[in-house]
Amino acid sequence: MNPNFERLIERAEALINRLEAILPQPISAPAWDASMTFRYRKRSSGHGVLEPVRHVAKLSLSDLKEIEGQKEKIQRNTEQFVNGLPANNVLLTGARGTGKSSLIKACLNEYAPRGLRLIEVDKADLVDLPDIIELVSDRPEKFMVFCDDLSFEDGEPGYKALKSILDGSVAAATPNVLIYATSNRRHLLPEYMKENLSYTHTDDGEVHPGEVIEEKISLSERFGLWVSFYPFSQEEYLTIVAQWLTSLGLPASQVEAAKPEALVWALERGSRSGRIAYQFARDHVGRQKIQA
């Protein structure tokens, strides 16, 4: 063969390889036995990958206090899902630091031995949700697609993608996938005073929301199960503090003595949330062990 022609072939193959590296690629399946939790990430090249999470939070349902009603609803829905029974997509909304994300992690740890897996997807990557669901649709495991701290601004592309997946696509729902999302916004989108002007009133006083309002509540309505979380009272906050102090190894005799300091800690932070209680417990137990 002509040497010049051979060099041309080699250069063409090199060019093709470089083009393939930058063109969109289908999501490749990860090592499913590497973890019970996976995180979807976009590489700088634009390729999406499912990365196994090596270190998963060791939370159990018994660790979570003062949210018994919410815990019962989430656990019941997840039990149905794992058993192959009808179950709903879940939206957890409410005050920050009240256990929304922790409850999802605890449920995963509870049901992972029975085949439950979790895929964490950032809001910016929701446009790839159909491809992720297609990848896992034939797997024997059950998958929770977890979107933490979910909220949208007007016009974001992930909003339409999630809306279609939840209930709006011509494709049937995948029986081994549910969406679990947490948000501080009940309707996931910002609401403005001027939008109330779109309401119309009939002669008998009946109120009808305008198209803008209808559009904003349509996404949250597609979650079959809503679970609301509320700020803790002082008594509930102290109960959570005591639970975390005990779980971190503080002797029972010292737990009660730490409560006044826990109240001061919450006052300084301006919140009595479960997250604040956990942060106090870590700080307090760490200081006690250093001084011992």
N, C-alpha and C positions, 0 to 999 in steps of 0.2 A: 504494500500500500504506500501511496505517496506520503513522505514524511510531513509535508505541509498539511495534507488532509488530516493526518493523525493528530497534529497539533491543534487543528481547527476543532476536531471532535472533542479533544480534551478540554479546550477552552469552553466549548458549548456545554459540556457536562458540568464543569465548574460553575458556569453561569446559572444553569438549571438548579444546581444544589443551593446556590445562594438565594435564588428566587423562592425556592421551596421553604427556606428557613424563615422568610418574612411573610409568606402567604398564610392566611388563616388555616389552622389545623384542627381536626376534631379532637375533643377531649379524650385523652387516653385514660384507660382504667388504672387506678392505683393498685397497690398490693392491699387487697381488702382485709387481709388478716393482720395488717401492720398496726391497726388501731381501731378503736370504736368511734373515733371522731376524726373528721376530715375537714380541711379548710380549702375553699376554692380561691385560687389566686391567679391573677393575670401576670404573666412574665412581661418584661420590657418589649419583647417581640410581639406581644399581643396574644400569645398562646395561653389558653386557660389550662390549669392543672389542678387536680385534687391532691392536696398534700396531707399525709397522715399527721395527726397531732400526737406527739410522743408522750407528752405529760398532760394528762387530763385532770381537772379539778376533782378532788376526792370528797365530794359532797354527798350526803345521804338525806333522804326525806326527813329523817328524825332530827337532823341538824337545824331544820327550819322551823322556827317558833312563831306563834301569833298570826299565822296565815292558814289556819286549818281549813277554812272554807275554800279558799283558792286551791290549796293543795289537793283537796278531795276532788275538785272538778278536773284538774289537770291529770291527776292519777287515773281517774275513771276513764277519761278520753284516751289516754295512752294505753291503758289496759285493753280497751276495745280494739285499738289499732294493732297492738302486738298480737292479739288473738285472731286477727283477720276479720273482725267485725266492723260494721260501719262506724266511722269516727269523723270528727270535724277538724278542719284547719283552725288554729287557735291564735287569737290576738290577746296579749296580756298588756294592759294599759294601767297607768296610774303614777303615783308619786315615785320620785327617784329613790333608789336604794332600799326599796321595800321587798325585794326578793324575787323579782320577775325572772331575771336571767338565772339566778341561783336555783330556782325551782325547775327550770328546764334541765340544768346540769344534773340535779339530783335525780330527776326522772330517768335521764339517760343511764346513770349509774345503777339505778334500780332494775331497769329492763334490758340492759346490754346483754346479760347472760341468756336472754330469751330472743336475741337477734336484733335488738334495736340499735341503730347507728345514727350518728348525727353529722350533717354537712353544714358548716357555717358559711354563709354567703353574705358579703358586704352589699350594702345598698347599691353601690356603683356597678356591681356585677350582676344585678338581677336580670339584665337583658339577656344573659346567658343561661337563665334558669331552664328554658325548654331543653337545651342541650344537656344540662346536668341531669334532668329528670329522665331524658331518653337513655342516658348512660346507665342509670341504675334500675330502669324499669323491669329488666329481666332478672335482677338479682333476687335471691331468696330472702335477704334481710329486709327489715322495715327501716325506712329512712325518715328522720326528722330534718327538714331543711330549716335551719335556724337563722333568722334575721334579727340581730340585736339592735336596739335603739333605732327603730325604723321610723323615718318620717321623710316626707318629700316636699320639695319646693315646686312651684308651678312649672310644668313643662319638662320635668325630669323623665328620661326614657324608661327607667326602671319601674315607674308607676304603672304604665300601660302593660308592661311585660308581666308584672305580678298580678294585675287585675285579670289578665287573660288566663293565666295559669290557674288562679283560684276558681273562676267560674265564668267562662266567656269564650273559651276556645272550642273549635269544632272537635278537637281530640277529646276522648273520654279521659276522666281523671285516672291517674295511675294508682292502683290500689295499695302499693307499698310505699307511697310518699305522702307526707303531710307537711304543711307549712306551719311552723311555730314562730311567731314574731312578737317582739316586745317594743313598746313605744310609750313615750310620755304624752303623746297626742292621741286622743281617742279616735279621731278621724284621719290621722296620719298626714294631713295637709294643713298648712296655716289657714286660719279663718280670719277674715277682715270685716270690720264693721260695715263697710260699704256694701258688702254682699247681702246684708240683711235687707237692703233696699230692693232686692230682686223678688222678695216675697209679694204675692198677690192676695187680695182679700175679696171674697164674694160678698154679695149683698147681705147675707145673714151672718157675716163676721168670720166665716171659715178661712183659715190661713193655708196657703199653698206655697211651698218653697220654690224658688226660681231654679233655673237650670244649673247655675253655678253651684248652689248649695247641694242639689241632687248629685252632681258629679263628684263633689268632695266626700259625700258620705257613702258613695257607691262602692268604694274599695273596702272600707272597713266592714260594710254589710256582707261582703263575700266571705268573711271569716265566720264559720258556723258557730264557734264558741268564743264569747267574750268573757274575759276574766279581769276584774278590776281590783286594784290594790290601793290602799289608803294609808295616809301618814299614821305612825304609831303614837299611842298615848305614852305618857311617862312610864306608867306601870308596864306596858308592853315592851317599851324600849329596855327597861331594866331586866325584864325576863330574858330578852335576847342577849343582853350583856352577860348575864349569869350563865347562859348556855354556852357562849363562846369562851368565857373564862374557864369553865369546867372542861370543855373539850380540848383546850390548850394546856391543860394540866395544872391549873391553879387549885390548891387545896380548898375544900368547901369552907373552911374556917376563914379564908381570906376573901372569898367571893363577896360576901355581904359587906365587908369593910371597904370594898372597891367601888360600891355603888355611888356614894357621894362624888367621888372623883369622876365617875362615868357621866354624871349629870353635868358637871362642870365642862367636861370634854364636849358634850353635845351642845351646851350653851355657846361655847367658843366657836363651834362649827356651824351653828345656826340650824341644826337639824337633829331629829331623833330617829334616824333611819336605821335599818338593819346593817347597812354598810358602815355607818358611823360606829355602831356597836362593835362590829368586827374589827374595825381599825383601832378602836380603843383597847379591845381585848389583846390584840397583838402587841400594842405598845406597852400596856400594863404588865403583861406576863413576861415580856422581854426584859423590862426594867427590873422586875422582881428577881428574875433568874440571874441577872448580872450582879445584883446586890447581895445575892445569897452566898 
